[in-house]
Amino acid sequence: MEYLNKYVPKEFLALKINYCRKCLEEMPKYVVAEHFKRGKLRKVIKVNNHEYFLDSKLGKEYLQRMHKRKQTECQLKIYETVWSCHFIDEPLTECNPHKVTRTLRIDTDKQVVMNKAFFDSLKNDDNSKYIKYKNNYFNGIYYRSAAERDIAIFYTYLGIPFKYEPSIILAGLNKPINPDFVIYIEELDTCFIHEHFGIKDSSDYLTTTKVKYGNYTNAGLIPDLDILFTYDTEDMPFDIRYLSAKMNAAIYGKAIKFPV
């Protein structure tokens, strides 16, 4: 909740509110009641003027959907409360949840859509080539820097699924690469790649950064739209609000869908 209050991007929060509202509009309302049936007190669930025994197959399915509705209602209350604490207007209606189709070129003539199927295909924490440090531990993973650990906490507290250093194939390369993060935005059914560069005034590191930038753009990814770059140096430590601002810009570029 602390991260949600301090660092949530305005457009991302509006998107989540609009997404919850849209889901609730599409979900029927459910009521659980007790009735005497054939001399026995039985629990039933009411859906659209129909009743189903709670222990029946359909009854169990609708009970799960009822729990999903309640969970969505709770999420909406949290998001609306955070919004009302920071903003005086209504959530931005132009942040309309919809499917965004962005592709990644993995071969000369082959592309993959960066959607949930793509995200689910990625293996979490799949890079064993470099040293990890035990003091950068969070939620079952050792991160390579304190900044990467802070980024993981940021995504986790905002409820954004991510994969840390998964293996991804890019067109033009003879082996997979391991971006720092791949995040999934459910409200848009799309992914962002996030590379964080801890630049310590090293010419070799800057050369590596340039090569990575070129690899991603050659694969058809647009900086600040498909891929986020963040940095820290000895003189300018990483601040998570910088990532929040980056996400805000990316949401504008990818999520805003103005009415025609």
Secondary structure in CASP SS format (residue, H / E / C, confidence):
PFRMAT SS
TARGET T0000
AUTHOR 0000-0000-0000
METHOD secondary structure of the structure
MODEL  1
M C 1.00
E H 1.00
Y H 1.00
L H 1.00
N H 1.00
K H 1.00
Y H 1.00
V C 1.00
P C 1.00
K H 1.00
E H 1.00
F H 1.00
L H 1.00
A H 1.00
L H 1.00
K H 1.00
I H 1.00
N H 1.00
Y H 1.00
C H 1.00
R H 1.00
K H 1.00
C H 1.00
L H 1.00
E H 1.00
E H 1.00
M C 1.00
P C 1.00
K C 1.00
Y E 1.00
V E 1.00
V E 1.00
A E 1.00
E E 1.00
H E 1.00
F E 1.00
K E 1.00
R C 1.00
G C 1.00
K E 1.00
L E 1.00
R E 1.00
K E 1.00
V E 1.00
I E 1.00
K E 1.00
V E 1.00
N C 1.00
N C 1.00
H E 1.00
E E 1.00
Y E 1.00
F E 1.00
L C 1.00
D C 1.00
S C 1.00
K H 1.00
L H 1.00
G H 1.00
K H 1.00
E H 1.00
Y H 1.00
L H 1.00
Q H 1.00
R H 1.00
M H 1.00
H H 1.00
K H 1.00
R H 1.00
K H 1.00
Q H 1.00
T H 1.00
E H 1.00
C H 1.00
Q H 1.00
L H 1.00
K H 1.00
I H 1.00
Y H 1.00
E H 1.00
T H 1.00
V H 1.00
W H 1.00
S H 1.00
C H 1.00
H H 1.00
F C 1.00
I C 1.00
D C 1.00
E C 1.00
P C 1.00
L C 1.00
T C 1.00
E C 1.00
C C 1.00
N C 1.00
P C 1.00
H C 1.00
K C 1.00
V C 1.00
T C 1.00
R C 1.00
T E 1.00
L E 1.00
R E 1.00
I E 1.00
D E 1.00
T C 1.00
D C 1.00
K E 1.00
Q E 1.00
V E 1.00
V E 1.00
M C 1.00
N C 1.00
K H 1.00
A H 1.00
F H 1.00
F H 1.00
D H 1.00
S H 1.00
L C 1.00
K C 1.00
N C 1.00
D C 1.00
D C 1.00
N C 1.00
S C 1.00
K C 1.00
Y C 1.00
I C 1.00
K C 1.00
Y C 1.00
K H 1.00
N H 1.00
N H 1.00
Y E 1.00
F E 1.00
N C 1.00
G C 1.00
I E 1.00
Y E 1.00
Y C 1.00
R C 1.00
S C 1.00
A H 1.00
A H 1.00
E H 1.00
R H 1.00
D H 1.00
I H 1.00
A H 1.00
I H 1.00
F H 1.00
Y H 1.00
T H 1.00
Y H 1.00
L C 1.00
G C 1.00
I C 1.00
P C 1.00
F E 1.00
K E 1.00
Y E 1.00
E C 1.00
P C 1.00
S C 1.00
I E 1.00
I C 1.00
L C 1.00
A C 1.00
G C 1.00
L C 1.00
N C 1.00
K C 1.00
P C 1.00
I E 1.00
N C 1.00
P C 1.00
D C 1.00
F E 1.00
V E 1.00
I E 1.00
Y E 1.00
I E 1.00
E C 1.00
E C 1.00
L C 1.00
D C 1.00
T E 1.00
C E 1.00
F E 1.00
I E 1.00
H E 1.00
E E 1.00
H E 1.00
F E 1.00
G E 1.00
I C 1.00
K C 1.00
D C 1.00
S C 1.00
S H 1.00
D H 1.00
Y H 1.00
L H 1.00
T H 1.00
T H 1.00
T H 1.00
K H 1.00
V H 1.00
K H 1.00
Y H 1.00
G H 1.00
N H 1.00
Y H 1.00
T H 1.00
N H 1.00
A C 1.00
G C 1.00
L C 1.00
I C 1.00
P E 1.00
D C 1.00
L C 1.00
D C 1.00
I E 1.00
L E 1.00
F E 1.00
T E 1.00
Y E 1.00
D E 1.00
T C 1.00
E C 1.00
D C 1.00
M C 1.00
P C 1.00
F C 1.00
D C 1.00
I H 1.00
R H 1.00
Y H 1.00
L H 1.00
S H 1.00
A H 1.00
K H 1.00
M H 1.00
N H 1.00
A H 1.00
A H 1.00
I H 1.00
Y H 1.00
G H 1.00
K H 1.00
A H 1.00
I C 1.00
K C 1.00
F C 1.00
P C 1.00
V C 1.00
END
